[in-house]
Amino acid sequence: MSVRLVVADDHRLMAEALGTALQQRGHRVLGVGSPCGAVLDLVVGRRPEVCLLGTAGGSDDSFDALRRLRRERPEISVVVLGPLGAPGRVAAAFAAGAAGYVRSDERIEVVDRAIARVRAGEAAVAVEVLRAAFEHLLWPVAEPDDEAVRLLRLLTRREVQVLARIADGEDTAAIAAAMRIAPSTARTHVQRVLTKLGARSRLEAAALAARTGMLDQLA
């Protein structure tokens, strides 16, 4: 079933990759934008049935935008893409009016099924998301994400800056210009980041950073 939808994420690279993947699955992607807070501008002049809202960055602006979107365009069903180990954010998403919640590192097939369910007027939330939320509430862990801390310790300060720019979708030329370094130096930094994180591509590095909460640590 083809659905008219828009995609908004705090990280442009993630939004564009998801939009492309959904187009390939037959959906009509009417708009892709960043950050999440700009979703209201994204739907102006368009008639999407579903909005995908990526909140892996942890910004509360996304839920403010979600609440406004539900007030002004209640006909749009919203699926939030967010981290698994954040029960407070799962609850906040539904409280703000979300119709579904999917892990930000989930397979595209699961995202596709969530789109179909909310389009049909049903709630879309995986059992493991609810289980993780309840387990976290019953047995809270005060320590930060060990994997995120471990991975960040592998990177130099300069490489951490490069990772943040990779997650924002900047190419090598943009990274070089923003950091005032030679393009060859920027390419070297990017390759070192990918090697240290065990990532095969920039997209994989950005997804890993989002999944583990490294981007929250960077913020």
Salt bridges, closest charged atoms under 4 A:
GLU49 OE2 - ARG4 NH1 3.99
GLU49 OE2 - ARG119 NE 2.55
ASP60 OD1 - ARG89 NH1 3.64
ASP64 OD1 - ARG67 NH2 2.53
GLU72 OE2 - ARG68 NH2 3.53
GLU75 OE2 - ARG73 NE 2.63
ASP105 OD1 - ARG103 NE 3.15
ASP105 OD2 - ARG211 NE 3.81
GLU106 OE1 - ARG107 NH1 3.67
ASP112 OD2 - ARG25 NE 2.70
ASP112 OD1 - HIS27 NE2 2.70
GLU122 OE1 - ARG117 NE 3.29
GLU147 OE2 - ARG211 NH2 3.49
GLU159 OE1 - LYS196 NZ 2.73
ASP168 OD1 - HIS11 ND1 3.47
GLU170 OE2 - ARG165 NH1 3.06
GLU204 OE1 - ARG200 NE 3.06
